[in-house]
Amino acid sequence: MKKFILDLTVTENIRLHTNYVLLKLTSQSLLPEMLPGQFAELRVDGSPTTFLRRPISINFVDKQRNEIWFLIQLVGDGTKRLAEVNKDDVINVILPLGNAYTMPQNPSDKLLLVGGGVGTAPMLYLGEQLAQNGHKPTFLLGARSDKDLLQLEEFAKYGDVYTTTEDGSHGEKGYVTQHSILNKVHFEQIYSCGPKPMMVAVAKYAKSNQIECEVSLENTMACGIGACLCCVENTTEGHLCVCKEGPVFNINKLLWQI
């Protein structure tokens, strides 16, 4: 897909949590086509310690409002600076980058979308696109506590939502792979994004139950175009750049010990 360098205007900056903001951006021209699982590189202005763009998953694309959403976790100077932007500020963005999740062919397939932490971000746009294609996905979202579960009302627009929290403050206590829904429903396809230990556990579950599974890796992606080799992942096809050949991979392609 063709890549674009765009100056996007902030329409909203919503603080969802102490450590999370939702940025909504628009363009004077029609936004390009973007697919679930792809990401963007956002330039950080005004930070003397931030020299590289920040790779952020595409959280949602509102075509009616010509908006793109980014769910950003505040982890360093770069993301904290992005969290300080105001309405009508301009952010320079390169998009769409990377590949996308594979859309299922059979409308009757039971689909499970598993997200953990800020890894829930791409699951929203994926769920919306699946719903547009006639599917009713099941979302399984995990977090440390109820305060870290984000956008639940948005997810509920497109499918059934189940949650786990490590402290038991919302949904079932424990990790996503311990949720009881996994013992009640047989899924034909699993999509996942989140911390690597969570995705490895999801991959183990999928493999042991012979379920097709795709995961979105979060390797450090400095350039976003496969030039700097910071995000290389060892696969069945050799060393591949996650930002270019991924971030979405079928688990059968990854050399994980599952």
C-alpha positions in Angstrom: 0.0 0.0 0.0 1.1 3.5 -0.7 2.5 5.4 2.3 1.7 9.1 3.0 3.4 11.8 5.1 0.6 13.9 6.4 0.1 16.9 8.7 -3.0 15.9 10.7 -4.9 18.2 12.9 -6.0 17.2 16.5 -9.7 17.2 16.9 -9.7 15.8 20.4 -7.2 14.8 23.1 -9.0 12.6 25.7 -7.4 11.5 28.9 -8.8 8.0 29.4 -6.5 7.2 32.4 -3.5 8.6 34.1 -1.2 6.7 31.7 -3.4 6.7 28.5 -4.7 9.3 26.1 -6.9 8.9 23.0 -5.9 11.3 20.2 -8.3 11.9 17.4 -6.8 13.5 14.2 -8.3 14.6 10.9 -7.1 15.9 7.6 -8.3 18.6 5.2 -8.3 16.0 2.5 -9.7 12.5 2.6 -7.6 10.1 4.7 -6.0 7.2 2.8 -7.2 3.6 3.1 -6.0 1.9 6.3 -6.4 -1.7 7.4 -6.8 -3.3 10.8 -3.4 -4.1 12.3 -1.5 -1.4 10.5 0.3 1.4 12.4 1.6 4.9 11.9 4.8 6.8 12.9 4.1 10.0 14.7 6.6 12.8 14.8 7.2 14.3 18.3 7.8 18.0 18.2 9.0 20.1 21.1 10.9 17.4 23.0 14.7 17.9 23.2 15.2 14.2 24.1 13.1 12.7 21.4 14.6 12.3 17.9 12.7 9.4 16.4 9.1 9.1 15.5 6.8 6.9 17.7 5.1 3.9 16.2 1.5 3.8 17.3 -1.2 1.3 16.3 -4.2 2.5 14.4 -7.0 2.3 17.0 -9.9 3.3 14.8 -10.8 5.0 11.6 -14.0 7.0 11.6 -14.7 7.4 7.9 -17.8 9.6 8.5 -15.8 12.2 10.4 -12.6 11.6 8.4 -10.8 10.8 11.7 -8.1 8.4 12.8 -7.7 7.5 16.4 -4.5 6.7 18.3 -4.6 5.1 21.8 -1.3 6.2 23.4 0.3 4.8 26.5 2.5 7.3 28.3 5.8 5.5 28.9 8.6 8.1 28.0 9.3 11.6 27.0 8.0 11.1 23.4 4.6 9.7 24.3 4.2 12.2 27.2 4.8 15.0 24.8 2.2 13.6 22.4 -0.2 13.5 25.3 0.2 17.3 25.8 -1.1 18.3 22.3 -4.2 20.5 22.2 -7.1 20.7 19.8 -6.1 22.2 16.4 -2.4 21.4 17.0 -0.8 19.6 14.0 1.0 16.3 14.2 3.1 15.0 11.3 2.3 11.3 10.6 3.5 8.6 8.2 0.8 6.0 7.4 -0.3 3.4 6.8 2.7 1.2 7.7 3.0 -2.6 8.0 0.7 -5.3 7.1 -2.8 -6.2 8.4 -4.8 -8.9 10.0 -6.2 -11.5 7.6 -10.0 -11.2 7.1 -11.8 -14.6 7.5 -13.6 -16.0 4.5 -16.4 -17.8 6.3 -19.0 -15.5 7.9 -20.0 -18.2 10.4 -16.5 -18.5 11.8 -16.3 -17.8 15.5 -13.6 -15.1 16.0 -11.8 -14.3 19.2 -9.9 -10.9 19.5 -7.5 -10.9 22.4 -5.9 -7.7 23.7 -3.8 -6.9 26.7 -2.9 -3.4 28.0 -2.4 -0.9 25.2 -2.5 -3.9 22.8 -6.3 -3.7 22.9 -5.9 -0.7 20.5 -5.9 -2.4 17.1 -8.6 -4.8 18.2 -11.2 -2.0 18.1 -10.7 -1.2 14.4 -10.4 -4.9 13.6 -13.7 -5.6 15.4 -15.4 -2.8 13.6 -14.2 -4.1 10.2 -15.2 -7.6 11.0 -18.7 -6.4 12.0 -18.9 -4.5 8.7 -18.3 -7.8 6.9 -21.1 -9.6 8.8 -19.2 -11.2 11.6 -19.9 -10.9 15.4 -16.5 -11.1 17.0 -15.8 -11.9 20.6 -13.5 -9.6 22.5 -11.3 -10.9 25.4 -9.5 -8.0 27.0 -7.0 -8.2 29.8 -5.5 -5.7 32.2 -4.0 -5.3 35.6 -7.1 -3.6 37.1 -10.4 -2.1 36.0 -8.7 1.3 35.6 -6.6 -0.2 32.8 -9.5 -1.5 30.8 -10.2 1.1 28.1 -12.9 1.8 25.5 -15.2 -1.0 26.7 -18.3 0.8 25.5 -16.7 1.1 22.0 -15.9 -2.6 21.8 -19.4 -3.5 22.9 -20.8 -1.9 19.7 -19.3 -4.7 17.6 -19.4 -7.9 19.6 -19.5 -9.6 23.0 -16.9 -8.3 25.5 -15.2 -10.4 28.2 -12.5 -9.2 30.5 -9.9 -10.4 32.9 -8.0 -8.4 35.5 -5.1 -9.5 37.6 -6.6 -8.1 40.8 -10.1 -9.3 40.0 -11.6 -5.7 39.9 -13.3 -6.3 36.6 -14.4 -9.5 34.9 -12.7 -12.7 35.9 -9.6 -12.7 38.0 -6.4 -13.8 36.3 -5.0 -13.8 32.7 -6.8 -13.9 29.4 -5.8 -17.5 28.7 -7.5 -18.5 32.0 -10.9 -17.0 31.1 -13.8 -19.4 31.2 -15.1 -18.4 27.7 -12.2 -20.5 26.3 -13.8 -23.6 27.7 -17.3 -22.8 26.5 -16.8 -21.8 22.9 -14.6 -23.2 20.1 -13.2 -20.5 18.0 -12.0 -20.9 14.4 -9.7 -17.9 14.4 -7.8 -15.9 17.1 -6.3 -12.4 16.7 -4.1 -11.0 19.4 -2.0 -8.0 20.4 -0.4 -7.1 23.7 2.6 -7.9 25.9 4.7 -10.8 24.4 4.2 -13.2 27.4 0.4 -12.8 26.9 0.7 -13.4 23.1 2.9 -16.4 23.6 0.3 -17.9 26.0 -2.5 -17.2 23.5 -0.4 -18.8 20.8 0.2 -21.9 22.9 -3.6 -22.2 23.5 -4.3 -21.7 19.8 -1.7 -24.3 18.7 -2.8 -26.9 21.3 -6.4 -26.5 20.1 -5.5 -26.3 16.4 -6.9 -22.8 16.0 -5.6 -20.4 13.4 -3.9 -17.5 15.2 -2.4 -14.2 14.2 -0.5 -11.9 16.6 0.8 -8.3 16.2 4.3 -7.9 17.5 5.5 -4.8 19.4 9.2 -5.0 18.6 11.0 -1.6 18.8 10.3 0.1 15.5 12.4 3.2 14.9 12.0 3.9 11.2 8.8 2.0 10.2 10.1 1.1 6.7 12.6 -1.7 7.3 15.7 0.4 7.0 17.2 0.5 10.5 16.8 -3.2 11.4 15.9 -2.5 15.0 12.8 -4.6 14.9 14.1 -7.8 13.4 12.3 -11.0 14.4 13.6 -14.5 13.7 11.0 -16.5 11.7 10.7 -19.6 9.6 11.7 -17.4 6.6 14.8 -16.0 8.4 15.2 -12.6 10.0 12.3 -10.3 9.0 11.6 -6.6 9.9 8.5 -6.4 12.0 7.7 -2.9 10.7 7.7 -4.0 7.1 6.9 -7.7 7.0 4.7 -7.4 10.1 3.6 -6.4 12.6 1.0 -9.1 12.1 2.3 -12.7 11.8 0.7 -16.1 11.8 2.1 -17.9 14.8 3.2 -20.8 12.5 5.7 -18.4 11.1 7.3 -17.4 14.4 10.0 -19.4 16.1 8.4 -19.2 19.5 8.7 -22.1 21.9 5.0 -23.0 21.9 
